[in-house]
Structure formats: C-alpha cells, structure tokens
C-alpha cells in the first residue's frame, strides 16, 4: 500500500491529462484528413469549381434617355475566377418606375431618375447603376455597315434589290439611317438609291452602301443575258436529195440583241432523212420529211424540211463583184458542191447556154485593150473556158443574149449609136445579123428576147422613156408582133414555159409591193401574180417545167438566186449571190 494514495491518484490523473494533450494535434489532423476525403468522394457538381463566388454586370453604369433601351450582361465566376456557364441569374431593379428590367438583362428607361439593376446568382450579387435623363442622348455612332448579300452574280439586264444595315459598336442595329448606294463601274451595273441594282453588261464591279462615312460592298459579277429566243434563218421548205446545207440559228436576249459564244444543240426527228452534224450542217439523205431543232439554254426553234428528188438540170448565172464587173458560175443542183467559176473573165454577164450544154454565149463590158474605147459585145466560149471568140462587134451595146432551141441563132438586144434599143438575131458563126424590131415606133425600146420552145416565136419586153411597158411576142423573123400584157404592171424579162403555153415575167406592181413574178398565157389574157416579200426579177422556166428560177434582192441590195414551183410554192434560195439565171441540161 502506497503511503499516500491520494497523491498517487492525483499524479496519474495529471499524467493521463498530459498524454491526452500531447495527441490532440494528431487527432485534429486526422479529422481534417477524413473530412477532405469525404469531400473529395462527394458530388463534383456541388464542389468548389461550381460554386458561385461572384457576379459582375457590364456595363456597370449607363445613361439612357427616357424611352431608350439597352441590354446588360451578367458574368458569373467561381472562386478560381473561371466563368460559370448555364447558371441561373435573376434580374431586379431597385426602382422599377425608373428602370424596368427583364430576365434576359434588357433594361428600359421609363422616367428620369436613377436605379440600380441587380443580377443575382446563388446568393451572389452584381449591379449596374442606371441614370435616366429627360434629354434625348446624342444618336449612337455608326460603327460598321452590313450589306446583304455580300456577293452576287446577275445575268445582263436582270435586277436585284440589296439591303444594308447600320450597326453601332455593340452590334445594335441603328434605325432610320440614310444609305447612299453607288457602283464602281456604271457600265457593268448601276444602282439607284433604293438599292435596286440593274446589270448592264458582262463584267465585274462593286456596289457600295455608305452610311455616315462607313461603307460595305457587294462583289457583283454580271454575265451575259440568258437566251430568250432562238431564231432559225429563213429557209425554203425543201431540200434536194444529196444536198448539204448550212442552217444558221440566231440567239437573242429578251430585247432582241444577238447573243454570241453560246452553245447550240442540234437534232433531227429523222436522221435517215435529214442528218445534222456540227453547227447546223444538214445532209439530205433520202426523200421524206424531218424537223430540225436548235436548242440553247432551254430555248428552242424548229423547222420542218422535206427532202425531194433533185432537179434534172443545173443553173448558169452571173454574180456581180463588189469592185464592179461580174463573173459567170455553174451551180450543179442536188449535189454537195459550191458554184463553179467558169473562165469567162470578170467583166461578163447574161450567160445563155447552147442546147447541147457544150458552150454558152455571154455579154462583155470592158475597154478595148488596144484603143481603150468602151466595148460592149457578145462572146461565145466552151463550157470548160476554152476557145473563146467574139460574136458581135457593133458600135453600140449588145447584151441579153438568148440561144435558139435549134442551136443555130442567138437573139439579143442592142443599143445603136442613135440610142435606139432593138431585138437582133445573129447566126452562131457571126453571120446573118438582122434587126427584128426595126419597124417598131422609134420611141419604143425593145429588149430581153426569149425563144419559144419550138423556136418559132420570140417574146420580148418594151419600154419607153425609161418606163417598162408591155410583154410582146413575134415570129422569129420579126413579123406578127402581138402585145400580151400592156397595163401598168410594167412587164420585163419574159421566159417561156417548156410546153409553150405560158410566159413568166416580172413586173412592177407599185411602191408597196415592189417587183413580183407573174405568168400569162402565151395567147394573152390576165396575168397570175406569184407574190413574195421583197423584189423578184428575171424569171427562167426550167426545161421540164418543174421550177422557175429568179433573182431576189435582199434589203442590202445583194441579188440572190432562188427557185420556186410555177404556182409560187416551194421557194428556196440556191445561191447567196446570183442573178440572170438560165437552165442547162447536165
């Protein structure tokens, strides 16, 4: 037993107390560690990184006039200063009679005064002081201009209205600001002050919108106008079998202006009748009917063409030269050829073939190579251009030769030194020269002789004082002259049908209608007019009676060679430059 039990218990208690005090810091540390572990193991969404630490409002101060509005922005951050997205923010005005605020941060100034607008999130607050004045604040400055669209492509002649917006530095649209429109290249496109752009010609330009010194622009590209119409060149309704023809198409815009450089697609409804290759080249393969269509940019035009057997005869004609004079050509119909130049010089005209087709007679107007004196005579040459010889050498002008059906004589018109114009005949060898109309009145000019198919009669035209008059016939010796047509129609250039029943001629029917081809019975009577647009002259009846060749003048005065049926149908161009045709048996 210890001597002092009480003292012992007191000392032990003191030692236990000291021991507890020594371990207390360790116990605190362990507790903190345990708490950290519990926090780390808890829900991350409620951790410090998602805890709202502050709310800031921008701008923090703003002055508005009564009736104005603005938008405030609230920035919510965690303790690390990182912005928190998607957290709820509540807005409130401490004086809603001065400044009203909606839950998207939009404020509206209601009356003069001051108010604090507060944004609250998770118990944290941010605020902005808003001062409202009665005075209207100065208008916001235009910071930039936007144009819609930023780039544009238009075809020629098209229009488009553009839009422009003026914006302040905060991106707010400024209403009621005047926009000034301009084009950098008015030849390409122009713009009016409503923003309506009109494309004028292919190219590139900029359309500018300017508001209070700030500008924006549209890059504008103008292309060619779209095809509005496809126009096929006028063509006869028929082609000869074996013929090759170039068909031309004209592309036009909505204003009738020709468009070039566009692609044209060609097609045939029956390529076994008419085959089309390349840019409108037609091949007539067999008898039949087919339609040819030209298409470009969705627009089309078609023409129906019939392929028929080719004529049994060819055409002999002359073509004037731009520098003066003329040349003689042979056109083989129904064959893929161009007219063949016959070697008769470049001062030759009015060809007439011999019945056997081996030679032709023609008129020449030139100056004598030796004396320099004017020479207007008739020559004969082989079809191959060889053995040319002079047939007449009268002192006046000989022209309009016509070879007789029996091949022995040539009729022609000649103007004497006294100015009288008569019908003459001469044998092919140059002998037997005779004036057949010497008995006509002195004031009557006789010209354009044409043999009847049997060679018994000659048709001719008369005129006086330069005005065309009647169509006549007479015997081949100049007797038995009969007037067939003597009215105001002014008949010229007669040609017999192969059966001798009718005579074709051209006449002047008046300013409104011009020259037309007509036919009349060889015995006389009323004439039948074969009216066509423009002027038609110098008819020539084919030996089989199927066609009449004639000259048709274009609006520019260029004579073209055409054929048609005796009833006026089936008219078609044969040579783009040609006149004074006669038929020749191939």
FIFI-608121 format. One line per field, with one value per residue (C-alpha): residue number from 1; residue in three letters; x, y, z negated. Coordinates in Angstrom, 3 decimals. Last residue first. Layout:
REM residues N
seq: (NUM	...)
type: (ALA	...)
xx: (X	...)
yy: (Y	...)
zz: (Z	...)
REM end
This chain:
REM residues 586
seq: (586	585	584	583	582	581	580	579	578	577	576	575	574	573	572	571	570	569	568	567	566	565	564	563	562	561	560	559	558	557	556	555	554	553	552	551	550	549	548	547	546	545	544	543	542	541	540	539	538	537	536	535	534	533	532	531	530	529	528	527	526	525	524	523	522	521	520	519	518	517	516	515	514	513	512	511	510	509	508	507	506	505	504	503	502	501	500	499	498	497	496	495	494	493	492	491	490	489	488	487	486	485	484	483	482	481	480	479	478	477	476	475	474	473	472	471	470	469	468	467	466	465	464	463	462	461	460	459	458	457	456	455	454	453	452	451	450	449	448	447	446	445	444	443	442	441	440	439	438	437	436	435	434	433	432	431	430	429	428	427	426	425	424	423	422	421	420	419	418	417	416	415	414	413	412	411	410	409	408	407	406	405	404	403	402	401	400	399	398	397	396	395	394	393	392	391	390	389	388	387	386	385	384	383	382	381	380	379	378	377	376	375	374	373	372	371	370	369	368	367	366	365	364	363	362	361	360	359	358	357	356	355	354	353	352	351	350	349	348	347	346	345	344	343	342	341	340	339	338	337	336	335	334	333	332	331	330	329	328	327	326	325	324	323	322	321	320	319	318	317	316	315	314	313	312	311	310	309	308	307	306	305	304	303	302	301	300	299	298	297	296	295	294	293	292	291	290	289	288	287	286	285	284	283	282	281	280	279	278	277	276	275	274	273	272	271	270	269	268	267	266	265	264	263	262	261	260	259	258	257	256	255	254	253	252	251	250	249	248	247	246	245	244	243	242	241	240	239	238	237	236	235	234	233	232	231	230	229	228	227	226	225	224	223	222	221	220	219	218	217	216	215	214	213	212	211	210	209	208	207	206	205	204	203	202	201	200	199	198	197	196	195	194	193	192	191	190	189	188	187	186	185	184	183	182	181	180	179	178	177	176	175	174	173	172	171	170	169	168	167	166	165	164	163	162	161	160	159	158	157	156	155	154	153	152	151	150	149	148	147	146	145	144	143	142	141	140	139	138	137	136	135	134	133	132	131	130	129	128	127	126	125	124	123	122	121	120	119	118	117	116	115	114	113	112	111	110	109	108	107	106	105	104	103	102	101	100	99	98	97	96	95	94	93	92	91	90	89	88	87	86	85	84	83	82	81	80	79	78	77	76	75	74	73	72	71	70	69	68	67	66	65	64	63	62	61	60	59	58	57	56	55	54	53	52	51	50	49	48	47	46	45	44	43	42	41	40	39	38	37	36	35	34	33	32	31	30	29	28	27	26	25	24	23	22	21	20	19	18	17	16	15	14	13	12	11	10	9	8	7	6	5	4	3	2	1)
type: (UNK	UNK	UNK	UNK	UNK	UNK	UNK	UNK	UNK	UNK	UNK	UNK	UNK	UNK	UNK	UNK	UNK	UNK	UNK	UNK	UNK	UNK	UNK	UNK	UNK	UNK	UNK	UNK	UNK	UNK	UNK	UNK	UNK	UNK	UNK	UNK	UNK	UNK	UNK	UNK	UNK	UNK	UNK	UNK	UNK	UNK	UNK	UNK	UNK	UNK	UNK	UNK	UNK	UNK	UNK	UNK	UNK	UNK	UNK	UNK	UNK	UNK	UNK	UNK	UNK	UNK	UNK	UNK	UNK	UNK	UNK	UNK	UNK	UNK	UNK	UNK	UNK	UNK	UNK	UNK	UNK	UNK	UNK	UNK	UNK	UNK	UNK	UNK	UNK	UNK	UNK	UNK	UNK	UNK	UNK	UNK	UNK	UNK	UNK	UNK	UNK	UNK	UNK	UNK	UNK	UNK	UNK	UNK	UNK	UNK	UNK	UNK	UNK	UNK	UNK	UNK	UNK	UNK	UNK	UNK	UNK	UNK	UNK	UNK	UNK	UNK	UNK	UNK	UNK	UNK	UNK	UNK	UNK	UNK	UNK	UNK	UNK	UNK	UNK	UNK	UNK	UNK	UNK	UNK	UNK	UNK	UNK	UNK	UNK	UNK	UNK	UNK	UNK	UNK	UNK	UNK	UNK	UNK	UNK	UNK	UNK	UNK	UNK	UNK	UNK	UNK	UNK	UNK	UNK	UNK	UNK	UNK	UNK	UNK	UNK	UNK	UNK	UNK	UNK	UNK	UNK	UNK	UNK	UNK	UNK	UNK	UNK	UNK	UNK	UNK	UNK	UNK	UNK	UNK	UNK	UNK	UNK	UNK	UNK	UNK	UNK	UNK	UNK	UNK	UNK	UNK	UNK	UNK	UNK	UNK	UNK	UNK	UNK	UNK	UNK	UNK	UNK	UNK	UNK	UNK	UNK	UNK	UNK	UNK	UNK	UNK	UNK	UNK	UNK	UNK	UNK	UNK	UNK	UNK	UNK	UNK	UNK	UNK	UNK	UNK	UNK	UNK	UNK	UNK	UNK	UNK	UNK	UNK	UNK	UNK	UNK	UNK	UNK	UNK	UNK	UNK	UNK	UNK	UNK	UNK	UNK	UNK	UNK	UNK	UNK	UNK	UNK	UNK	UNK	UNK	UNK	UNK	UNK	UNK	UNK	UNK	UNK	UNK	UNK	UNK	UNK	UNK	UNK	UNK	UNK	UNK	UNK	UNK	UNK	UNK	UNK	UNK	UNK	UNK	UNK	UNK	UNK	UNK	UNK	UNK	UNK	UNK	UNK	UNK	UNK	UNK	UNK	UNK	UNK	UNK	UNK	UNK	UNK	UNK	UNK	UNK	UNK	UNK	UNK	UNK	UNK	UNK	UNK	UNK	UNK	UNK	UNK	UNK	UNK	UNK	UNK	UNK	UNK	UNK	UNK	UNK	UNK	UNK	UNK	UNK	UNK	UNK	UNK	UNK	UNK	UNK	UNK	UNK	UNK	UNK	UNK	UNK	UNK	UNK	UNK	UNK	UNK	UNK	UNK	UNK	UNK	UNK	UNK	UNK	UNK	UNK	UNK	UNK	UNK	UNK	UNK	UNK	UNK	UNK	UNK	UNK	UNK	UNK	UNK	UNK	UNK	UNK	UNK	UNK	UNK	UNK	UNK	UNK	UNK	UNK	UNK	UNK	UNK	UNK	UNK	UNK	UNK	UNK	UNK	UNK	UNK	UNK	UNK	UNK	UNK	UNK	UNK	UNK	UNK	UNK	UNK	UNK	UNK	UNK	UNK	UNK	UNK	UNK	UNK	UNK	UNK	UNK	UNK	UNK	UNK	UNK	UNK	UNK	UNK	UNK	UNK	UNK	UNK	UNK	UNK	UNK	UNK	UNK	UNK	UNK	UNK	UNK	UNK	UNK	UNK	UNK	UNK	UNK	UNK	UNK	UNK	UNK	UNK	UNK	UNK	UNK	UNK	UNK	UNK	UNK	UNK	UNK	UNK	UNK	UNK	UNK	UNK	UNK	UNK	UNK	UNK	UNK	UNK	UNK	UNK	UNK	UNK	UNK	UNK	UNK	UNK	UNK	UNK	UNK	UNK	UNK	UNK	UNK	UNK	UNK	UNK	UNK	UNK	UNK	UNK	UNK	UNK	UNK	UNK	UNK	UNK	UNK	UNK	UNK	UNK	UNK	UNK	UNK	UNK	UNK	UNK	UNK	UNK	UNK	UNK	UNK	UNK	UNK	UNK	UNK	UNK	UNK	UNK	UNK	UNK	UNK	UNK	UNK	UNK	UNK	UNK	UNK	UNK	UNK	UNK	UNK	UNK	UNK	UNK	UNK	UNK	UNK	UNK	UNK	UNK	UNK	UNK	UNK	UNK	UNK	UNK	UNK	UNK	UNK	UNK	UNK	UNK	UNK	UNK	UNK	UNK	UNK	UNK	UNK	UNK	UNK	UNK	UNK	UNK	UNK	UNK	UNK	UNK	UNK	UNK	UNK	UNK	UNK	UNK	UNK	UNK	UNK	UNK	UNK	UNK	UNK)
xx: (-26.411	-29.004	-28.576	-31.038	-30.625	-30.141	-29.744	-28.737	-26.520	-25.152	-26.391	-27.059	-29.964	-32.517	-35.867	-39.456	-41.516	-44.768	-45.266	-47.590	-44.767	-42.649	-39.901	-36.210	-33.890	-30.655	-29.705	-29.073	-27.446	-29.363	-28.944	-32.627	-32.086	-32.840	-34.489	-33.455	-35.499	-35.514	-38.877	-39.310	-40.999	-41.473	-39.077	-36.825	-36.775	-38.547	-36.290	-37.610	-35.627	-36.971	-38.263	-38.328	-39.203	-41.871	-43.481	-46.351	-46.782	-49.184	-51.324	-51.681	-54.982	-55.082	-52.628	-52.016	-48.856	-50.967	-49.602	-47.293	-46.226	-43.067	-43.095	-41.312	-42.299	-45.369	-45.928	-44.200	-46.325	-46.904	-43.614	-43.412	-41.555	-42.120	-43.317	-44.856	-47.412	-48.437	-45.081	-44.822	-41.413	-42.796	-41.474	-39.443	-40.115	-37.731	-39.995	-43.674	-44.719	-47.770	-49.469	-51.187	-49.745	-49.520	-49.713	-48.887	-48.613	-45.940	-46.682	-43.295	-39.817	-38.277	-38.572	-42.254	-43.338	-44.320	-44.920	-44.788	-45.768	-44.360	-41.244	-40.530	-37.204	-38.893	-40.451	-40.386	-40.852	-40.376	-39.688	-41.110	-39.641	-41.562	-40.976	-38.090	-40.191	-39.597	-40.348	-37.224	-36.728	-35.663	-34.946	-35.272	-37.401	-37.338	-40.308	-39.791	-38.926	-42.121	-41.472	-40.425	-36.770	-37.903	-36.199	-32.792	-30.664	-27.085	-26.840	-23.236	-21.482	-20.891	-23.771	-26.095	-27.234	-30.562	-31.495	-34.079	-33.945	-32.883	-32.476	-29.776	-28.625	-25.350	-27.369	-28.494	-28.618	-30.813	-30.034	-31.167	-28.683	-29.014	-28.227	-28.701	-32.162	-33.606	-32.196	-29.509	-30.548	-28.243	-29.179	-26.459	-25.064	-24.145	-23.388	-20.783	-21.473	-18.706	-20.548	-19.514	-16.039	-14.375	-13.435	-11.961	-11.598	-13.464	-14.579	-18.134	-16.811	-16.902	-19.033	-18.729	-21.158	-20.107	-19.972	-16.558	-15.609	-12.513	-9.088	-7.636	-5.679	-7.151	-10.647	-12.412	-14.880	-18.490	-18.944	-22.209	-22.486	-22.902	-22.560	-20.981	-21.268	-24.741	-26.314	-28.951	-26.276	-26.149	-27.141	-24.973	-26.080	-22.802	-19.053	-16.477	-14.616	-13.306	-15.089	-13.419	-16.391	-16.475	-18.151	-20.954	-20.468	-20.920	-22.879	-25.041	-28.760	-28.237	-24.960	-24.375	-22.361	-20.839	-20.193	-18.330	-19.328	-17.997	-17.556	-15.451	-18.087	-18.393	-21.724	-22.691	-23.650	-25.801	-25.907	-28.166	-28.299	-30.956	-32.622	-33.767	-33.052	-35.593	-37.248	-36.242	-38.872	-37.968	-39.775	-38.143	-37.675	-36.765	-35.649	-34.943	-33.620	-30.199	-29.741	-31.727	-31.832	-34.411	-34.583	-37.836	-37.952	-39.916	-39.037	-36.812	-33.374	-30.068	-30.286	-27.235	-27.671	-24.884	-26.315	-23.212	-21.761	-23.813	-27.472	-28.840	-32.005	-33.937	-32.258	-31.709	-35.440	-36.578	-33.323	-31.256	-28.961	-27.541	-26.367	-23.659	-23.384	-20.500	-22.728	-26.016	-27.969	-29.976	-33.729	-34.520	-35.263	-31.963	-31.442	-29.773	-29.578	-29.509	-27.965	-28.696	-25.817	-26.991	-25.615	-27.687	-27.909	-31.700	-32.746	-34.003	-37.484	-39.341	-37.173	-35.021	-35.252	-32.535	-33.639	-34.419	-33.807	-35.336	-34.782	-31.187	-29.914	-28.050	-24.299	-22.803	-22.539	-20.406	-21.126	-18.930	-21.161	-19.783	-19.639	-19.151	-18.887	-18.871	-22.328	-23.845	-22.323	-23.525	-21.191	-21.838	-18.594	-17.914	-17.277	-18.051	-20.845	-23.086	-25.984	-26.974	-29.521	-29.193	-32.064	-30.638	-33.342	-30.858	-30.454	-27.779	-25.920	-24.106	-21.292	-21.061	-21.657	-18.395	-17.714	-21.426	-23.068	-25.670	-26.077	-27.905	-29.707	-30.028	-33.563	-32.798	-29.453	-28.928	-27.145	-23.756	-22.270	-20.192	-23.278	-24.731	-26.082	-27.879	-27.994	-30.309	-29.937	-32.679	-31.949	-32.301	-31.524	-30.470	-27.307	-27.214	-26.602	-23.994	-23.912	-21.544	-22.050	-25.809	-26.907	-24.825	-23.505	-22.335	-19.989	-19.527	-22.347	-22.332	-25.264	-27.532	-26.927	-28.957	-32.517	-32.858	-35.168	-32.374	-32.211	-29.162	-28.527	-26.187	-25.137	-25.113	-23.623	-24.871	-24.108	-26.871	-26.709	-26.994	-28.264	-28.124	-29.016	-30.158	-29.659	-31.927	-31.604	-34.065	-35.950	-38.713	-39.197	-35.712	-35.861	-33.487	-32.837	-30.986	-32.729	-34.962	-36.476	-35.530	-37.546	-35.760	-37.357	-40.646	-38.908	-36.827	-34.463	-34.407	-34.134	-32.506	-32.183	-29.323	-29.420	-26.186	-25.593	-21.966	-19.649	-16.755	-13.458	-12.191	-10.863	-13.614	-16.297	-17.458	-20.811	-20.763	-24.014	-24.685	-26.891	-29.037	-30.245	-33.470	-34.419	-37.790	-36.411	-32.770	-30.178	-27.010	-25.138	-23.031	-21.527	-21.618	-21.493	-22.699	-20.423	-21.420	-19.046	-18.188	-20.749	-19.759	-19.236	-15.458	-15.950	-17.852	-21.576	-21.320	-18.354	-20.710	-18.747	-15.591	-13.362	-15.488	-15.356	-11.612	-11.171	-13.259	-11.112	-7.976	-9.338	-10.165	-6.745	-5.151	-7.267	-6.392	-2.740	-2.977	-4.730	-2.087	0.083	-2.962	-4.258	-0.862	-0.762	-4.208	-3.220	-0.093	-2.143	-4.623	-1.797	-0.285	-3.651	-4.215	-0.777	-1.324	-4.437	-2.828	-0.095	1.981	1.402	0.000)
yy: (18.137	20.136	23.889	26.376	30.143	32.585	36.348	36.768	35.388	35.908	33.668	30.876	28.414	30.046	28.350	28.817	25.614	27.252	30.010	28.069	27.628	25.968	28.014	28.733	31.353	33.174	36.094	39.716	41.880	45.154	45.462	44.630	41.453	41.152	38.045	36.757	34.021	30.335	28.817	25.131	21.933	22.927	20.239	22.753	25.061	28.446	31.490	34.526	37.801	39.629	39.194	42.165	41.792	39.574	37.121	37.379	34.931	37.090	35.485	37.632	38.143	37.442	36.773	33.844	32.848	32.717	34.934	34.325	36.684	37.321	40.296	43.656	46.166	45.548	48.922	51.026	49.597	46.444	46.467	43.448	40.208	37.714	34.149	33.108	30.375	27.613	26.956	23.483	24.318	27.504	30.601	33.356	37.127	39.721	42.731	43.619	47.088	46.195	49.408	47.501	46.224	42.461	40.223	42.524	40.635	41.154	39.133	39.621	39.842	36.828	34.587	35.422	37.954	38.074	41.086	41.990	45.608	48.639	49.432	53.115	54.511	56.977	53.996	50.306	47.024	43.419	40.413	37.023	35.324	32.894	29.776	28.317	25.355	26.098	29.824	31.972	34.842	38.431	40.929	44.222	46.536	50.322	52.223	55.875	54.959	53.008	49.383	48.502	47.989	45.278	42.220	43.759	41.214	39.838	36.818	35.892	35.649	31.867	31.348	33.171	36.590	37.961	41.472	42.991	46.787	49.734	53.127	55.388	56.737	54.873	51.698	49.862	46.108	43.346	39.705	36.671	33.907	31.505	27.925	25.909	24.580	25.954	29.452	30.878	34.022	37.067	39.912	42.331	44.305	47.968	50.246	50.164	46.502	43.991	40.722	37.080	37.367	34.044	31.912	28.543	27.184	28.009	24.430	25.318	26.412	30.126	32.568	36.346	39.255	42.906	46.047	47.702	51.132	52.573	51.940	51.529	48.305	46.562	47.662	48.765	46.425	45.230	41.604	39.792	35.993	32.998	29.476	26.267	22.488	22.387	20.750	23.482	26.204	28.006	31.647	33.846	37.414	38.718	39.056	41.615	39.253	36.818	33.941	31.029	29.407	29.565	26.518	27.089	25.126	21.391	18.823	17.865	18.412	21.283	21.765	25.522	26.951	30.402	33.561	36.580	40.232	43.759	46.202	46.232	44.326	41.751	40.852	37.187	35.594	32.555	29.010	26.662	22.876	20.486	17.233	18.807	16.838	14.378	15.786	16.151	17.960	20.352	21.254	23.994	24.104	26.691	26.094	27.767	25.759	27.369	26.786	24.460	24.168	21.749	20.190	18.569	15.725	14.854	12.336	11.587	10.343	11.602	15.394	16.288	19.368	21.404	23.198	23.685	20.173	17.494	17.226	14.226	14.673	11.666	8.851	11.269	11.518	13.961	15.839	17.487	20.455	21.748	25.353	26.564	30.296	32.452	35.165	36.684	38.877	41.666	41.170	42.735	39.434	38.024	36.649	33.575	33.348	29.925	29.129	26.122	25.106	22.873	19.687	18.294	14.601	14.687	18.238	20.283	21.672	24.096	27.026	28.610	31.652	31.604	29.912	32.207	31.017	33.283	34.363	33.234	34.499	37.808	37.503	37.533	40.301	39.663	41.812	41.980	43.677	46.484	47.965	51.558	53.848	57.610	58.286	55.290	54.063	51.069	50.161	48.011	46.587	45.715	42.792	42.223	41.445	44.433	46.286	44.559	46.690	47.010	48.316	49.658	52.298	54.966	53.513	51.062	50.685	47.701	46.959	50.391	52.048	50.703	51.462	51.479	53.665	53.495	56.070	54.692	57.084	55.978	55.390	52.510	51.697	47.978	47.083	45.438	46.960	49.462	50.643	48.969	50.305	47.691	47.407	45.524	44.901	44.863	42.734	43.437	41.415	43.155	41.009	37.972	38.514	37.196	38.437	38.628	40.021	39.585	41.522	44.511	45.232	48.650	49.442	51.651	54.118	56.464	56.370	59.330	62.020	61.478	62.777	64.912	63.624	61.657	58.126	57.015	53.309	51.947	48.393	45.527	42.169	39.829	36.413	34.416	31.580	34.018	37.587	40.428	43.828	46.938	50.090	52.988	56.678	59.319	60.478	58.163	54.800	53.734	50.138	47.352	44.024	41.584	38.408	38.334	41.707	45.044	48.203	51.407	54.441	53.004	49.661	51.214	48.680	46.840	43.054	40.384	36.705	34.607	30.831	29.047	27.756	28.745	29.539	31.853	30.897	33.252	30.436	31.053	30.575	33.249	34.606	37.338	39.265	41.267	44.332	45.113	48.587	50.531	54.156	55.626	58.290	58.873	56.449	56.681	53.521	52.221	48.827	47.886	45.122	43.246	41.113	38.115	36.448	33.179	30.819	27.264	25.034	24.623	24.499	21.204	20.750	19.223	17.044	15.009	13.560	11.466	14.527	15.990	12.776	12.519	16.108	15.443	12.436	14.468	17.186	14.601	13.065	16.461	17.194	13.794	14.488	17.852	16.242	13.568	15.515	16.917	13.452	12.371	15.385	14.547	11.000	12.150	14.536	11.826	9.569	12.256	12.857	9.180	8.871	11.883	10.323	7.014	8.474	5.762	3.242	0.000)
zz: (167.267	169.100	168.531	167.112	167.243	164.388	164.621	160.948	158.187	154.685	151.842	154.346	154.397	152.110	151.739	152.895	152.609	153.662	156.255	158.600	161.128	158.429	156.858	157.370	155.900	156.822	154.619	155.595	152.881	152.495	148.730	148.144	150.156	153.872	155.296	158.715	160.335	161.246	162.140	161.424	162.644	166.319	167.524	169.311	166.218	166.591	166.064	164.153	164.175	161.087	157.541	155.148	151.464	149.956	152.412	154.862	157.726	159.823	162.488	165.608	167.413	171.131	173.945	176.288	174.474	171.300	168.541	165.603	162.839	160.823	158.480	158.174	155.487	153.296	151.611	154.261	157.044	159.123	161.012	163.264	163.708	166.490	166.971	170.293	170.684	173.114	174.827	173.320	171.855	170.178	171.910	170.175	170.303	168.773	168.075	167.697	166.490	164.367	165.505	168.317	171.577	171.295	174.370	177.306	180.593	183.299	186.419	188.088	186.577	188.389	185.291	185.156	182.611	178.927	176.688	172.981	172.342	170.540	168.605	168.034	169.270	171.622	173.352	172.568	174.368	173.374	175.593	176.563	179.627	181.826	183.895	181.872	180.752	177.052	177.595	177.614	175.132	176.028	173.196	175.177	177.272	176.701	178.102	179.115	182.700	183.168	184.069	187.619	186.679	184.325	185.820	186.605	188.508	188.367	190.697	189.915	186.570	186.617	184.172	186.551	185.425	184.192	183.098	180.760	180.624	178.427	180.181	178.694	182.090	181.724	181.525	178.391	178.862	177.515	178.224	180.215	180.966	183.879	184.869	181.666	182.553	179.301	180.021	177.697	175.812	175.449	173.044	174.217	177.142	176.644	179.602	182.405	183.272	182.680	182.232	181.705	180.150	179.541	176.534	177.447	173.885	170.686	169.993	171.024	174.411	175.099	177.104	176.800	177.135	177.206	175.098	175.643	174.365	176.150	174.636	178.122	177.778	174.713	175.644	172.522	170.875	170.940	172.000	172.722	172.720	175.009	173.716	174.931	174.553	172.991	176.067	176.332	176.108	172.773	172.091	169.828	169.024	167.516	168.032	166.886	164.539	167.136	168.864	167.144	165.444	161.642	160.136	157.630	154.400	154.254	152.264	155.250	155.755	158.160	160.004	159.955	162.881	162.464	164.503	163.131	162.798	163.160	160.327	157.154	155.163	157.927	159.513	159.862	163.166	163.808	165.226	163.260	163.402	164.649	163.566	160.323	157.134	155.726	152.586	148.939	146.907	144.137	140.904	138.855	135.118	132.510	128.952	125.613	122.656	122.628	126.367	128.628	132.444	133.841	137.325	138.377	140.885	144.029	146.746	149.700	148.706	147.353	147.145	145.030	142.848	141.231	138.191	136.064	136.178	137.865	138.776	140.618	142.638	143.943	142.006	139.112	138.543	135.836	136.249	133.514	132.977	129.673	129.628	127.242	126.689	127.947	129.334	128.261	130.679	129.051	129.387	126.008	124.255	125.465	128.944	130.388	134.170	135.794	139.178	141.372	143.656	146.465	148.000	150.874	151.773	152.029	152.766	149.861	149.315	147.045	148.093	145.442	143.242	140.586	137.383	134.478	130.928	128.319	124.706	124.224	120.920	120.771	120.487	117.028	114.490	111.411	108.375	105.262	102.699	100.572	97.080	96.095	93.055	93.650	92.269	94.039	97.315	99.358	102.199	105.279	106.598	110.229	112.552	116.242	118.676	119.452	117.827	114.579	112.706	108.919	106.801	103.523	103.057	104.067	107.549	108.601	111.914	113.334	115.784	117.416	114.037	112.687	109.007	108.271	105.625	102.869	100.070	97.033	94.704	91.052	89.803	87.462	85.926	85.487	82.264	82.745	79.608	81.623	83.508	86.609	89.948	92.042	95.877	98.252	101.983	104.616	107.683	111.393	114.537	117.781	118.145	115.908	112.212	109.779	106.180	103.229	99.693	99.842	97.851	96.876	93.362	92.230	89.358	86.293	86.879	83.889	81.476	81.557	78.928	75.756	75.628	72.507	69.760	68.160	66.807	64.815	64.488	61.856	62.534	60.078	59.186	56.490	55.007	53.339	55.819	58.746	58.513	61.102	59.677	61.535	59.525	60.326	61.084	62.160	65.244	66.377	68.046	69.231	70.460	69.479	71.161	68.931	70.152	67.057	67.949	66.397	65.844	64.970	63.311	62.062	61.469	58.730	57.142	60.453	60.439	62.541	61.671	62.987	63.282	64.064	67.555	67.801	64.954	65.706	64.056	61.342	59.194	56.632	59.304	61.774	63.067	65.779	66.223	69.437	69.720	72.796	73.690	74.073	74.640	73.761	71.416	72.238	71.051	69.009	68.217	65.340	64.607	68.256	67.580	64.514	62.341	60.178	57.736	55.982	57.387	56.507	59.489	59.013	55.170	55.287	55.742	59.134	58.014	55.768	52.691	52.597	52.450	49.653	47.626	48.162	47.073	43.915	43.066	43.498	41.244	38.586	38.836	38.338	35.319	33.719	34.303	32.594	29.576	29.013	26.430	24.624	24.000	22.559	20.257	18.962	18.403	16.441	14.266	13.495	12.502	10.212	8.500	7.978	6.406	4.123	2.773	2.206	-0.014	-1.598	1.117	0.000)
REM end
